[in-house]
Structure formats: structure tokens, C-alpha cells
Amino acid sequence: MTRSLITAVLLLALAAPLTAQGGGGGRGPGRGMGGEMGPPRSGQGLLKGITLTDAQQHLVDSLYKVNEPIRAQMMENMRKQRESGQRPDSAQMAAMRTIRDAHQKQYRDILTPEQQPVFDQNVAEMRKRMEERMRGGGMGGPGGPGGPPPAKS
């Protein structure tokens, strides 16, 4: 894990100029489902089933502070494009995937070898959900578009 910590610290140092420049975007109400987004937390989202040490959570928080402005700016640009009636092109989508994958690798590198398979499974499940939405599955609730069928009474 020492090598992973060194890698994470180096990535933070290299990315620090990006946050100093502002990076645009930022968090605010309505950003993501349920309002404000925050850094991944032990036992939630991609870290479901993983208990982080205090040192790991601190590194995750630090990476989030560096990564979030980059992600948020890309999402904002894509949102504006959609609002103008355009769809993101393949280059934009590839850039978003590249950034997402790099950020996930940074988070994964913080984890112990025992925690990494759980993280990998969480990433695989997230990608499956994203693919289903992209194929028209949507994010509807029970009985709604893209949602599971309503429960039978």
C-alpha cells in the first residue's frame, strides 16, 4: 500500500495547478441525484462493502477535491450542449470515459489488495447500470420508463 500512497500523493501534487485555476463547475444543489455530490465514502457507491482507514479516507477526500472540478466542468459542458439540442460527440464521450477511468484508478490505488476486488466488482456493477441506461433503460422507478415492473399486490 505504500507505493499506492506515494502514487496518490504524486497525483495530487501534479493536479494541484488544475484546482488553483478554478477548473469551473463545482458542487451545488442539483448536481447529481439527491443534491450535492461529495467524495466517495467508506461503504457507499464504488466503496460499497469497503471500510476505509482514516488515512485512506483522507486520500480519497483529497483526490476528490482535485478530480471533481475536472469532472464537473466536463459534465457542465455536456449539459449545455444537450440543452442546445446537440448530443455529445464520440470524442467528448471518450474523453469523459478516459477521465472517469483515470479517477477510478486513482481511488483503486489507495485501496489494499484485499479491498481492490470489492472495488472492481462495484465498478463492474456501475458500468452495467450505465450501459443499461444508455440502451434506453432510463432511471425510472417501479412501473415507470426504464424502471422495474411494478410490484404485484
Residue pairs with C-beta under 8 A, 6 or more apart in sequence:
1 112
4 109
4 110
4 111
5 55
5 59
5 110
7 106
7 109
8 59
8 62
8 63
8 106
8 109
8 110
9 59
11 63
11 66
11 106
12 62
12 63
12 66
15 66
15 67
16 66
18 66
18 69
18 70
19 65
19 66
19 69
22 69
23 69
23 70
23 72
23 73
24 69
24 72
24 73
24 76
25 68
25 69
25 70
25 71
25 72
25 73
25 74
25 75
25 76
26 68
26 69
26 72
27 36
27 37
27 38
27 68
27 72
28 36
29 35
29 36
31 37
31 72
37 68
38 64
39 60
39 61
39 63
39 64
39 65
39 68
40 46
40 47
40 60
40 64
40 107
41 47
41 57
42 50
42 51
42 52
42 56
42 57
43 49
43 50
43 51
45 122
45 126
46 104
46 107
46 119
46 122
46 123
46 126
47 60
47 107
47 119
47 122
48 118
48 122
49 118
49 122
50 111
50 115
50 118
50 119
52 60
56 110
56 111
59 110
60 107
60 110
63 103
63 106
63 107
63 110
67 103
67 106
70 99
71 99
71 100
71 103
74 92
74 95
74 96
74 99
77 92
78 88
78 92
78 96
81 87
81 88
81 92
82 88
88 96
104 123
107 119
108 116
108 119
108 120
111 119
133 139
133 146
136 146
137 146
138 144
138 145
138 146
138 147
139 146
139 147
140 146
140 147
141 147
142 148
142 149
142 150
142 151
143 149
143 150
